[in-house]
Amino acid sequence: MIMNTEEDLSKEYKERAFIFGRISTYMNVELDSLLHINQIPFLTITSRIKTLESFEEKIDRKEYSNPFDQVEDFCGFRIICYYRSDVLKISKLLNEEFDILESFNKEDLLRENEFGYRSFHIIAKIPKSRTPQLIDEAYSQYKFEIQIRTILMHAWAEIQHKLAYKNEHQIALSMRKEFAFLSAKLEESDFQFERLKNESGRIQNEFRTKTEQQQISVTDDLNLDSLRAFLQSKFPDRKEDLDGITRLLDQLKEIQLDLNEVLNAYKRTEGYILTHLEKDSTFFTRSGIIRAALNLVNDDFWNNYRKTVDMDKYADWVKKQEQQREFVKKTTSD
């Protein structure tokens, strides 16, 4: 549609803004759902519709004659994830779920000695297969942009935008070296975080295997990755509560308990926990069931834990816990 007057442009803008508002609501939910279902961690998913002022500025700058067809980012979404490998996973997932008109990596546009904006961009439409049960079929004709970045890519883009530098040539010669150094450090940090994530995964896989093969040793390093792997191997059907596991790790290290002692405490109390504490439903998380076992039979753990309890509020609970401890000690053996 060719705009004849500013009034025509404003009218059409309002109509498109309404449509893209509906698309934005739909896509925010869909993107969130897709990433959760595929277990891809992310920081945020945001969306925006270009303001009329920004839209008009782009029309003038690009000299568009048919702006509503030519402007591809009238509506935009931004996914900020943690790792570089997840950028590729997300782009692959979007290719499978939406009609992709164009995709490109801004990083590929930089020469080896250049620094600057890095982000993966996709121009897409909602496929008709997702309409009309989820959204009006007519909306499948409208294209939008999806940007995918890591946190560090996003940090660079936001700082660069704040300083208003669009490219290297706009920066004073005295500052270019510092900018190049910073860009290289952020890019290297992205790779380092990726390597750390991979090492964490390697440790967890190795420790799951040791747990399954009953090869846990007192010399094994007790850390968050080894404890997570141990709990996942022993209790795959229980919920993983990362905050709870972190607290449990601190408690174990404080009294210098190793995983063999933890496992022995659970074996000793498993029957009691399942028949008395969980007789109606399974409610303990992975860390919770270990904490319950240790509270029942390990004096050091219980005494240390009891120090953190507000006796004014939970005196009855502590008394009941003491009675349970006495019962378990009498009816089970080390």
CORGIWO-V849521 format. One record per backbone hydrogen bond with DSSP energy under -0.5 kcal/mol. CO is the residue of the C=O (numbers start at 1). NH is the residue of the N-H. If there is no record, write none. Layout:
co | nh
CO | NH
CO | NH
This chain:
co | nh
5 | 9
6 | 10
7 | 11
8 | 12
9 | 13
10 | 14
11 | 15
12 | 16
13 | 17
14 | 18
15 | 19
16 | 20
17 | 21
18 | 22
19 | 23
20 | 24
21 | 25
22 | 26
23 | 27
24 | 28
25 | 29
26 | 30
27 | 31
28 | 32
29 | 33
30 | 34
31 | 35
32 | 36
33 | 37
34 | 38
35 | 40
36 | 39
39 | 41
41 | 82
44 | 80
46 | 78
48 | 76
51 | 55
52 | 56
53 | 57
54 | 58
55 | 59
56 | 60
57 | 61
58 | 62
59 | 63
59 | 64
66 | 69
66 | 70
67 | 71
70 | 72
74 | 50
75 | 145
76 | 48
77 | 147
78 | 46
78 | 80
79 | 81
79 | 149
80 | 43
80 | 44
81 | 151
83 | 86
83 | 87
84 | 87
84 | 88
85 | 89
86 | 90
87 | 91
88 | 92
89 | 93
90 | 94
91 | 95
92 | 96
93 | 97
94 | 98
98 | 100
99 | 101
99 | 125
102 | 123
104 | 106
104 | 121
105 | 108
106 | 109
107 | 110
111 | 114
119 | 106
119 | 121
120 | 148
121 | 104
122 | 124
122 | 146
123 | 101
123 | 102
124 | 144
125 | 99
125 | 127
127 | 130
128 | 131
130 | 134
135 | 132
136 | 139
137 | 140
138 | 141
139 | 142
144 | 124
145 | 77
146 | 122
147 | 79
148 | 120
149 | 81
150 | 154
151 | 155
152 | 156
153 | 157
154 | 158
155 | 159
156 | 160
157 | 161
158 | 162
159 | 163
160 | 164
160 | 165
161 | 164
164 | 166
167 | 170
168 | 171
172 | 175
172 | 176
173 | 177
175 | 179
176 | 180
177 | 181
178 | 182
179 | 183
180 | 184
181 | 185
182 | 186
183 | 187
184 | 188
185 | 189
186 | 190
187 | 191
188 | 192
189 | 193
190 | 194
191 | 195
192 | 196
193 | 197
194 | 198
195 | 199
196 | 200
197 | 201
198 | 202
199 | 203
200 | 204
201 | 205
202 | 206
203 | 207
204 | 208
205 | 209
206 | 210
207 | 211
208 | 212
209 | 213
210 | 215
211 | 214
217 | 220
221 | 223
223 | 227
224 | 228
225 | 229
226 | 230
227 | 231
228 | 232
229 | 233
230 | 234
231 | 235
235 | 238
239 | 241
239 | 286
240 | 242
241 | 245
242 | 246
243 | 247
244 | 248
245 | 249
246 | 250
247 | 251
248 | 252
249 | 253
250 | 254
251 | 255
252 | 257
253 | 256
258 | 262
259 | 263
260 | 264
261 | 265
262 | 266
263 | 267
264 | 268
265 | 269
266 | 270
269 | 273
270 | 274
271 | 275
272 | 276
272 | 277
273 | 278
281 | 283
285 | 289
286 | 290
287 | 291
288 | 292
289 | 293
290 | 294
291 | 295
292 | 296
293 | 297
294 | 298
297 | 299
298 | 302
299 | 303
300 | 304
301 | 305
302 | 306
303 | 307
305 | 308
306 | 309
309 | 311
310 | 313
310 | 314
311 | 315
314 | 318
315 | 319
316 | 320
317 | 321
318 | 322
319 | 323
320 | 324
321 | 325
322 | 326
323 | 327
324 | 328
325 | 329
326 | 330
327 | 331
328 | 332
